[in-house]
Amino acid sequence: MSIRQDGVAEAIRTEQARVTMLYDRLDLARRRAEQALGEVFGRGGAVANVQGRVEREVAAAEQWRRLAQLSGVERGLCFGRIDDADGVTTYIGRIGLRDDEHESVLIDWRAPAARPFYVATPGDPGTLVRRRHLHLRERTVIGLDDEVFDLERMSESDRRSLVGEAALMAALRRGRTGRMSDVVATIQTEQDRVIRSDLQGALVVQGGPGTGKTVAALHRAAYLLYAHRDTLERRGVLVVGPNTMFLRYIEQVLPALGETQVVMATVGELYPGVRAVAADPPAAAVVKGDARMAGVVAQAVRRRQRVPEGDLEIEVDGGVARVAHETCARVRDRARAVRLPHNMARKLFVTEMLRELARDLLVSLDDSLALENFLPAEAVAALEKELPGRQEPYTEQELAYEAERLWDLPEVRAALEALWPELTPQRLVSELLSSPETLAAVAGDLDWRAMVRPASAPWTVGDVPLLDEAAELLGEDDSASRVAARRAGEARREAELYAGEVLVSTGLAEEGVMVASALADRHDDDGAALTTADRAAADRTWAYGHVIVDEAQELSPMAWRVVMRRVPALSLTVVGDVAQTGSAAGARSWAEMLEPYLAGRWREERLLVNYRTPVEIMEVAADVLHAVDPLLEPPESVRRGGAAPLAVRGGPEQVPLLVEAERREIGEGRVGVVTSDAVHTRVAALVPGGDDLDAPVVVLTVTQCKGLEFDSVVVVDPEGILRQSARDLYVAVTRATRRLTVLCPDRLPEVLRRLKSTL
Ligand SMILES: Nc1ncnc2c1ncn2[C@@H]1O[C@H](COP(=O)(O)OP(=O)(O)OP(=O)(O)O)[C@@H](O)[C@H]1O
């Protein structure tokens, strides 16, 4: 064995000892959590009172959470080490761990002390002399990568043990698994800037395909939860993704970073109780996504606040209660003028109308009993002198009593309901979209015909912002819940005190994983355990502490209104690429989309290095990008040496053979077949696996493949994709990490001329 090999083996032994010790600490922490859980349940059925049961649930839920966190970080627990010029060595991992003396033995990657690991560069190493990456297979150290910043200051034995194949390149060469992995060991400096950017304000991250926008955004979520746990445990973090496929693709990243409490949703899922997956045809998507739709919905609500053509007349008690047309209009105007949401203002309208009806009935009654009916006019005049004030004959009580009696009559209710109905957002939007007549009346210049559809049609993603808008304008009659909220406020103060005690008694306070206020928040009145994520996802009016929007270029102006409502403090991370916009209602520029909400108050970071796609494929993609916009430049690939991208003659029937060949080429990795919308069903029928991300081969439309990647990509029907848009073709050809094949029945589209062709 050479001196160098000797040194490397020695270094691996040293690191193995450290890693073994760290896993021992992890096991110990797990055993403690399990034990604590056992003790909680050990208290068993003996807990008789509500408080005891609540305590048990709280404690159990927290220990489960702790266990989930500890299990999530098993893979690659420790991945880095830094040595500084003073001889201090620090190990960096997915979570922080301490020894029995409470000394830190592993630093959480998000802690300030771990920062040099990510930001040191040969040109600016700070105090570091070396950065080391540790590669583990399960709990065994199988390799090391060193970057030396100051050889002079390293000891002789350390110099002998230097090892080095760039960790990043090793990570990038790995076969894909169908799911996104974290990159905590190899975060690059420009990504680190994004990840650790301030919580406050809006950050826009613009970058071409494969520049690590998604991965950086998810690490940012984990970082913010770590650095601002107090705020974010209570308010929660929301990640908005373009479709459910994408959310499945990224769902394992945050748990692997020890975070299990982030809410993930598509725009179609942001309205509780509705789960919209269907997309609108492009023409409808454009109209529904137009910011002017907010005004359209508002008009639709106003149209439901009616006055009768003539006087309002309701048959009551064999007679007629009447309110003059002008009075109805005045009552409606007054109810509108209070500027409350429709369902709350309705209360005012109904109350006043009932009083008008009551007054009319009492007047009729009075009239029938009037003295004039029984006495001569002179006698009445004499009486009037003696009993002034006959103009105001009814007391408040009399009116109120009569109004209440009227409200119990179905015919009265029905008449008032017709004038100012209580509305749900679902009813309003459904009735609006299925009524050409209403649409024509309220849609102004918009091409409303594109939106018309039957009342029974399922909700589309484009409907969700309309429902949300309607919910804002309609509101809920929440007087009862406000009283309840006041009571809950008092109960809450007690709950917080109590939660503090629970944290101390379960040892969680010491570990700092939770704050008492957040714990108190998690439990509703009857003690059922609710995480912040559960509560936030179920509450339309929830104000998140931070919102991350990925593939943000796809959101329409109306969808942005929904997102902005979820984060009134405007603490946002907006991640995307305006060159990849697929939705006809999506963004062409960030300024255009965000200015209405952020008015200059946003900062932008650009990611310029493509970690996914090798140079050879990006050269093809660059031509497609120029067809999108000649001024746009693709990101620079960090890797060279992929196979030459190919064009092959054939249609959908060729796909199974081609896919088999690709599978042989890539071995363990994944093949993605990306098709035009037109041929998708045909191709999907030919290939087993469909859209299951865990299958070795998946078949997706361009919309579905957004944000995903595969070792080998087969693009089917490039002409059809190009007809959809050049942006779609750009997305399709930038999904590959190693191999790209384009299947084309005859002439290759001009933008793909660079492909090596067998046509
Ligand atoms: N620092 C890194 N270390 C290792 N791999 C990385 C790093 N940064 C990015 N990658 C890898 O590059 C690939 C692309 O990353 P990601 O999907 O986040 O890019 P993106 O900018 O969101 O792309 P798109 O615009 O196509 O959605 C992923 O496989 C990711 O793991």
The ligand as an SDF file (V2000), in Angstrom:
LIG
                    3D

 31 33  0  0  0  0  0  0  0  0999 V2000
  -25.8920   21.9930   -4.9670 N   0  0  0  0  0  0  0  0  0  0  0  0
  -26.2980   20.9070   -5.5730 C   0  0  0  0  0  0  0  0  0  0  0  0
  -25.7280   19.7120   -5.2960 N   0  0  0  0  0  0  0  0  0  0  0  0
  -26.1520   18.5750   -5.9230 C   0  0  0  0  0  0  0  0  0  0  0  0
  -27.1430   18.5510   -6.8260 N   0  0  0  0  0  0  0  0  0  0  0  0
  -27.7380   19.7150   -7.1160 C   0  0  0  0  0  0  0  0  0  0  0  0
  -27.3680   20.9440   -6.5160 C   0  0  0  0  0  0  0  0  0  0  0  0
  -28.1350   21.9180   -7.0050 N   0  0  0  0  0  0  0  0  0  0  0  0
  -28.9800   21.3360   -7.8650 C   0  0  0  0  0  0  0  0  0  0  0  0
  -28.7550   20.0150   -7.9310 N   0  0  0  0  0  0  0  0  0  0  0  0
  -29.4830   19.0440   -8.7090 C   0  0  0  0  0  0  0  0  0  0  0  0
  -29.8140   19.5810   -9.9400 O   0  0  0  0  0  0  0  0  0  0  0  0
  -31.0900   19.1210  -10.3560 C   0  0  0  0  0  0  0  0  0  0  0  0
  -31.9640   20.2820  -10.7180 C   0  0  0  0  0  0  0  0  0  0  0  0
  -32.3940   20.9600   -9.5520 O   0  0  0  0  0  0  0  0  0  0  0  0
  -33.8370   21.6120   -9.4430 P   0  0  0  0  0  0  0  0  0  0  0  0
  -34.8690   20.6520   -9.8790 O   0  0  0  0  0  0  0  0  0  0  0  0
  -33.9310   22.2420   -8.1380 O   0  0  0  0  0  0  0  0  0  0  0  0
  -33.7000   22.7160  -10.5830 O   0  0  0  0  0  0  0  0  0  0  0  0
  -34.7620   23.8120  -11.0210 P   0  0  0  0  0  0  0  0  0  0  0  0
  -33.9950   25.0700  -11.2050 O   0  0  0  0  0  0  0  0  0  0  0  0
  -35.8990   23.8370  -10.0990 O   0  0  0  0  0  0  0  0  0  0  0  0
  -35.1740   23.2460  -12.4360 O   0  0  0  0  0  0  0  0  0  0  0  0
  -36.5200   23.4980  -13.2910 P   0  0  0  0  0  0  0  0  0  0  0  0
  -36.5450   24.9420  -13.6760 O   0  0  0  0  0  0  0  0  0  0  0  0
  -36.3260   22.6290  -14.4720 O   0  0  0  0  0  0  0  0  0  0  0  0
  -37.6480   23.1030  -12.4420 O   0  0  0  0  0  0  0  0  0  0  0  0
  -31.6240   18.2760   -9.2120 C   0  0  0  0  0  0  0  0  0  0  0  0
  -31.3560   16.9260   -9.4360 O   0  0  0  0  0  0  0  0  0  0  0  0
  -30.8240   18.7470   -8.0460 C   0  0  0  0  0  0  0  0  0  0  0  0
  -30.7280   17.7550   -7.0800 O   0  0  0  0  0  0  0  0  0  0  0  0
  1  2  1  0
  2  3  1  0
  2  7  2  0
  3  4  2  0
  4  5  1  0
  5  6  2  0
  6  7  1  0
  6 10  1  0
  7  8  1  0
  8  9  2  0
  9 10  1  0
 10 11  1  0
 11 12  1  0
 11 30  1  0
 12 13  1  0
 13 14  1  0
 13 28  1  0
 14 15  1  0
 15 16  1  0
 16 17  2  0
 16 18  1  0
 16 19  1  0
 19 20  1  0
 20 21  2  0
 20 22  1  0
 20 23  1  0
 23 24  1  0
 24 25  2  0
 24 26  1  0
 24 27  1  0
 28 29  1  0
 28 30  1  0
 30 31  1  0
M  END
$$$$
